[in-house]
Amino acid sequence: SPNTIYYSGTSDIDDFTSSGSGSIKLDDQVVGLKSFRDDLIIFCKNSIYKLVNINNASTIAVTPITKNIGCLDGDSIQEVGGQLLFLAPNGIRTVAGTARIGDVELSSLSRTIQPIISDIASNISSYNVNSIVLRSKSQYRLFYGSSGTSTAVSEGIIGTLRVRPEGGSGFEWSETLGIQ
């Protein structure tokens, strides 16, 4: 079931029927999961949730982070610089921690390449999406290629986290073409 998350028992990661195992049904189709701090972030098509207290059956809960923004492809989810990056319908976005414990912030990183992102989003069903992080370069790389091609040539975008001379940091973007 694409709207259900199943979790295994506490003593055996392959046993979904023992003590501590269970399932959680959501209102939206799950496209990806990623651990972030002490929580599990659940990326759905049109929303994002946080699963908390999974080790305590009496207090386990799924809380919404947003019901207005979803993830287009679970293979776009990566952690860079303490933030989770993902491909949303309106750009590359982040789930990032704030100064308040247990709170998260959603930000958009790709305004400067919005025409490229809009093209990817409108044609997402015809692409195979993959992403990778190069930690030594503080880079997030998103590749998207036609799912029907036999040569597996992809287009892509590279975002590099840079410290700006005036202070602060942000992503700078470039395009790639023809990488196999």
C-alpha positions in Angstrom: 0.0 0.0 0.0 1.6 3.3 -1.1 0.1 5.2 1.8 1.3 2.9 4.6 4.6 2.7 6.4 5.5 -0.6 8.0 8.1 -0.9 10.8 9.8 -4.0 12.2 10.0 -5.3 15.7 12.5 -3.9 18.1 14.6 -7.1 18.3 14.6 -8.2 14.7 14.7 -5.8 11.7 13.2 -8.5 9.5 10.2 -9.4 11.6 7.1 -7.3 11.0 4.9 -9.4 13.3 6.7 -9.3 16.6 6.4 -7.0 19.6 7.1 -3.4 18.6 6.2 -3.8 14.9 3.3 -2.0 13.3 2.1 0.2 10.5 1.0 3.8 10.0 -1.4 4.8 7.3 -1.1 8.3 5.9 -3.5 10.4 3.8 -1.0 10.8 1.0 1.2 8.5 -1.1 4.7 8.0 0.4 7.6 8.6 -2.0 10.6 8.6 0.3 11.9 8.3 3.9 14.9 9.9 5.5 16.2 10.1 9.1 16.9 13.6 10.3 18.1 14.2 13.8 16.0 12.0 16.1 13.0 11.8 13.7 12.0 10.0 10.5 10.9 12.4 7.8 8.2 11.0 5.5 8.1 12.6 2.1 4.8 12.2 0.3 3.5 13.4 -3.1 1.7 16.4 -1.6 2.9 16.6 2.0 5.7 16.0 4.4 5.4 14.4 7.9 7.6 13.6 10.8 7.4 10.3 12.7 8.4 10.7 16.3 8.8 8.4 19.3 8.8 5.2 17.2 10.4 3.2 20.1 7.4 4.0 22.5 4.1 2.5 21.3 2.1 4.7 23.6 3.5 8.0 22.3 4.4 7.2 18.7 3.0 9.9 16.5 3.0 11.3 12.9 2.9 15.0 12.8 2.6 17.1 9.7 5.5 19.4 8.7 3.5 20.7 5.7 0.4 19.6 3.8 1.1 22.1 0.9 4.5 20.9 -0.4 5.4 17.4 -1.5 8.3 15.5 -3.1 8.3 14.6 -6.7 10.8 11.7 -6.5 12.2 9.9 -3.4 15.6 9.5 -5.2 16.1 13.3 -5.0 16.3 13.3 -1.2 19.8 13.9 0.2 21.4 15.4 3.3 23.8 18.3 2.7 25.2 20.5 5.4 22.7 19.5 8.0 19.7 20.0 5.8 17.6 17.5 3.8 17.3 18.6 0.1 14.6 17.3 -2.1 12.9 18.0 -5.5 9.5 19.6 -4.9 7.1 20.8 -7.6 8.2 24.4 -7.1 12.0 23.8 -6.7 14.8 22.3 -4.8 13.7 22.7 -1.2 15.1 21.9 2.2 14.0 20.6 5.5 16.3 22.2 8.0 16.5 22.4 11.8 15.9 25.6 13.6 17.1 27.0 17.0 14.0 25.6 18.6 14.3 21.9 19.5 12.1 19.7 17.4 11.2 22.4 14.9 12.0 22.4 11.2 12.0 25.0 8.5 11.2 24.6 4.8 13.2 26.8 2.4 13.5 27.1 -1.4 17.1 27.0 -2.8 16.6 27.1 -6.6 14.9 30.4 -7.5 17.8 31.2 -9.8 17.2 28.1 -11.9 13.4 28.1 -11.7 12.8 27.6 -15.5 14.9 24.3 -15.3 13.1 23.1 -12.2 9.7 23.9 -13.8 10.6 21.9 -16.9 11.7 18.9 -14.7 8.5 19.1 -12.6 6.2 19.2 -15.6 7.9 16.2 -17.2 8.7 14.2 -14.1 6.9 11.1 -15.2 9.2 10.7 -18.2 12.4 11.0 -16.2 14.5 8.6 -14.1 15.7 10.8 -11.2 18.8 10.2 -9.2 20.9 12.3 -6.8 24.2 12.2 -5.1 26.1 14.3 -2.6 29.8 15.0 -2.8 30.6 16.0 0.8 34.2 17.0 0.0 32.8 19.7 -2.4 29.6 20.4 -0.5 27.7 19.5 -3.7 24.2 18.2 -4.3 23.8 16.7 -7.8 20.5 15.9 -9.3 20.3 13.9 -12.5 17.3 13.4 -14.7 17.2 11.3 -17.8 14.5 9.9 -20.1 13.2 6.6 -18.8 12.9 5.1 -22.2 16.5 5.7 -23.5 18.9 2.7 -23.8 22.1 4.8 -23.5 21.2 6.3 -20.1 22.5 9.8 -20.8 21.3 12.2 -18.2 20.9 15.9 -17.8 21.4 17.3 -14.4 22.0 20.2 -12.1 24.7 20.7 -9.5 24.2 22.9 -6.5 27.3 23.9 -4.5 27.0 25.3 -1.0 29.2 28.4 -0.9 30.0 30.9 1.8 29.3 34.4 0.5 31.9 37.2 0.9 29.2 39.4 2.5 28.4 36.7 5.0 26.0 33.8 5.1 25.9 30.8 2.8 23.8 29.7 -0.2 23.7 27.4 -3.2 25.1 28.3 -6.6 23.8 26.2 -9.5 25.0 24.9 -12.8 23.7 22.5 -15.5 25.3 19.3 -16.7 24.6 17.7 -20.1 25.4 14.3 -21.5 26.7 12.5 -18.5 26.4 8.7 -18.8 
